[in-house]
Amino acid sequence: KGTLTVTDREEKYEITVEANSGEKTYDGTALTVSGFKTLSFVVEGQTYTVSGLTAEKIGTNVSDSGEVVVTGTAVVTDANGNDVTKQFDVTTVNGMLTIKPVAIELTANSASKKYDGTELKDGGYKITNGAFVGEEGLASVTVVGSQTLVGSSDNEITGYELKEGTLAENYTITTEKGTLTVTDREEKYEITVE
């Protein structure tokens, strides 16, 4: 009889197992990222399957963003279910879970009036881009500006406070100025100096 002998490979087959990644804009609900891009590999015409690894991460807030870490010990089997792990160098690559903040733009109100000797003010504002999630939002917004004489000046948001339970990390808030304008009177005041 002859003998058929298969020896271990000196140079191992190299395969890379990469965890899935996922991202979304903050919406108050959890994002779960799990699993792998593939666990099946074709090497020199033969199909091999990797098992024994796990990867999962759950995140809701922006601060939950981070790597989806691969854990466990890789086991490689051939198409017949034989354990051939010794013939492979398995490299793992972590995935990434990303929660992006919601972009919110606040714009101070603009207002105008004819000159009447009093200050023109408007402490209002509008959300001109984006939206807060659910009941989250702003508790207060400070708008500063005044115009008394004929002309124009800025109406500016100088600060704001978020409602309780609204995390600043989940929102990127920018502000835009409004304009306060006082115009000449069409009907002039009439006074008589005697």
C-alpha positions as CSV (number, residue, x, y, z in Angstrom):
1,K,0.0,0.0,0.0
2,G,1.0,3.6,-0.5
3,T,0.3,6.4,2.0
4,L,-1.5,9.7,1.4
5,T,-0.2,12.4,3.7
6,V,-1.5,16.0,4.1
7,T,0.6,18.3,6.3
8,D,-0.1,21.6,7.9
9,R,0.6,24.6,5.7
10,E,3.7,26.6,6.5
11,E,2.1,29.7,5.1
12,K,-1.4,29.9,6.4
13,Y,-4.3,31.0,4.2
14,E,-5.2,34.5,5.3
15,I,-8.8,35.7,5.6
16,T,-10.3,38.8,7.1
17,V,-13.6,38.8,8.9
18,E,-15.1,42.3,9.2
19,A,-18.0,43.3,11.5
20,N,-20.9,45.2,10.1
21,S,-21.2,49.0,10.5
22,G,-24.3,51.2,10.7
23,E,-25.2,54.8,11.2
24,K,-28.3,57.0,11.5
25,T,-29.2,60.5,12.6
26,Y,-30.4,60.6,16.2
27,D,-34.2,59.9,16.4
28,G,-34.6,58.8,20.0
29,T,-34.7,55.1,19.2
30,A,-31.9,52.5,19.5
31,L,-29.8,51.4,16.6
32,T,-28.5,47.8,16.8
33,V,-25.5,46.8,14.6
34,S,-24.6,43.1,14.7
35,G,-23.1,40.4,12.5
36,F,-20.5,40.3,9.8
37,K,-20.1,41.3,6.2
38,T,-19.5,37.7,5.3
39,L,-18.5,34.5,7.1
40,S,-18.0,32.5,3.9
41,F,-14.8,32.6,2.0
42,V,-13.6,30.9,-1.2
43,V,-9.9,30.1,-1.2
44,E,-8.3,28.3,-4.1
45,G,-11.7,27.2,-5.3
46,Q,-12.8,25.8,-2.0
47,T,-15.4,27.3,0.3
48,Y,-14.7,27.8,4.0
49,T,-17.0,29.1,6.7
50,V,-16.0,30.9,9.9
51,S,-17.9,30.5,13.1
52,G,-17.2,31.2,16.8
53,L,-17.2,35.0,16.5
54,T,-19.7,37.6,17.6
55,A,-20.1,41.4,17.1
56,E,-22.9,43.6,18.4
57,K,-23.3,47.1,19.6
58,I,-26.5,49.1,20.5
59,G,-26.6,52.9,20.6
60,T,-29.3,55.6,21.0
61,N,-27.4,58.8,21.7
62,V,-24.5,60.4,19.9
63,S,-22.2,59.5,22.8
64,D,-23.0,55.8,22.2
65,S,-21.1,55.9,18.9
66,G,-18.1,53.6,18.7
67,E,-16.6,50.4,17.5
68,V,-18.6,47.2,17.0
69,V,-16.0,45.0,18.6
70,V,-15.4,41.4,17.4
71,T,-15.1,38.9,20.2
72,G,-14.7,35.1,20.4
73,T,-12.3,32.6,18.8
74,A,-12.5,31.9,15.1
75,V,-13.2,28.4,13.9
76,V,-12.8,27.6,10.2
77,T,-14.6,24.6,8.6
78,D,-14.5,23.3,5.1
79,A,-17.5,22.4,3.0
80,N,-17.8,19.0,4.7
81,G,-17.8,20.5,8.2
82,N,-14.1,19.6,9.0
83,D,-12.3,21.9,11.4
84,V,-9.4,23.3,9.4
85,T,-8.7,26.3,11.6
86,K,-4.9,25.4,11.8
87,Q,-4.6,26.1,8.1
88,F,-5.8,29.8,8.4
89,D,-4.7,33.1,9.9
90,V,-8.0,34.9,10.6
91,T,-7.8,38.6,11.0
92,T,-10.8,40.4,12.5
93,V,-11.8,44.0,11.8
94,N,-14.2,45.9,14.1
95,G,-17.2,47.7,12.6
96,M,-18.5,51.1,13.6
97,L,-21.8,52.3,15.0
98,T,-22.4,56.0,14.4
99,I,-25.2,58.1,15.7
100,K,-25.2,61.6,14.1
101,P,-26.6,64.7,15.7
102,V,-29.7,66.4,14.3
103,A,-28.9,69.7,12.6
104,I,-31.1,72.5,14.0
105,E,-31.1,76.1,12.7
106,L,-32.7,78.8,14.8
107,T,-33.4,82.2,13.2
108,A,-34.3,85.3,15.1
109,N,-37.4,87.1,13.9
110,S,-37.2,90.1,11.7
111,A,-39.5,93.1,12.2
112,S,-40.1,96.6,10.8
113,K,-42.2,99.6,11.6
114,K,-42.4,103.3,10.8
115,Y,-40.6,105.7,13.2
116,D,-42.6,106.5,16.3
117,G,-40.0,107.4,18.9
118,T,-40.1,104.0,20.7
119,E,-37.8,101.0,20.5
120,L,-38.6,98.3,18.0
121,K,-37.9,94.8,19.6
122,D,-38.9,91.3,18.7
123,G,-37.9,88.5,21.0
124,G,-39.3,85.7,18.8
125,Y,-37.5,83.1,16.7
126,K,-38.3,80.2,14.4
127,I,-36.8,76.8,13.7
128,T,-35.8,77.2,10.1
129,N,-34.1,73.9,9.6
130,G,-34.5,70.5,11.3
131,A,-36.8,69.4,14.1
132,F,-36.4,68.2,17.6
133,V,-37.4,64.6,18.4
134,G,-40.6,63.9,20.1
135,E,-41.1,66.1,23.2
136,E,-37.5,67.2,23.2
137,G,-36.8,70.9,22.4
138,L,-35.9,74.3,23.8
139,A,-37.0,75.6,27.2
140,S,-36.1,79.2,26.3
141,V,-34.3,81.3,23.7
142,T,-32.8,84.7,24.3
143,V,-33.1,87.2,21.5
144,V,-31.4,90.6,21.8
145,G,-31.8,93.6,19.5
146,S,-33.5,97.0,19.3
147,Q,-33.8,99.8,16.8
148,T,-35.3,103.3,17.6
149,L,-34.0,105.6,14.9
150,V,-34.5,105.2,11.1
151,G,-32.2,102.4,10.0
152,S,-31.6,98.7,10.5
153,S,-29.8,96.6,13.0
154,D,-29.4,92.9,13.9
155,N,-31.8,90.9,16.0
156,E,-29.6,88.2,17.4
157,I,-30.0,84.9,19.4
158,T,-27.5,85.2,22.2
159,G,-28.4,82.0,24.1
160,Y,-30.8,79.2,24.6
161,E,-31.7,76.5,27.2
162,L,-32.8,72.9,26.3
163,K,-35.7,71.2,27.9
164,E,-35.0,68.7,30.6
165,G,-34.3,65.4,29.0
166,T,-32.9,66.9,25.8
167,L,-29.2,66.1,25.5
168,A,-27.1,68.7,23.8
169,E,-24.9,66.0,22.3
170,N,-27.8,64.9,20.1
171,Y,-28.2,68.2,18.4
172,T,-26.0,70.6,16.4
173,I,-27.7,74.0,16.9
174,T,-26.8,77.0,14.7
175,T,-28.3,80.5,14.8
176,E,-29.1,83.1,12.2
177,K,-29.7,86.8,12.8
178,G,-32.9,88.6,12.0
179,T,-33.2,92.3,11.1
180,L,-35.0,95.2,12.8
181,T,-35.8,98.0,10.5
182,V,-37.3,101.5,11.3
183,T,-38.5,103.5,8.2
184,D,-39.3,107.1,7.7
185,R,-42.9,108.1,8.3
186,E,-45.0,108.8,5.3
187,E,-47.2,111.2,7.3
188,K,-44.8,113.4,9.2
189,Y,-45.5,114.6,12.7
190,E,-46.6,118.2,12.7
191,I,-45.4,120.6,15.4
192,T,-45.7,124.3,15.7
193,V,-43.0,126.5,17.3
194,E,-44.5,129.8,18.3
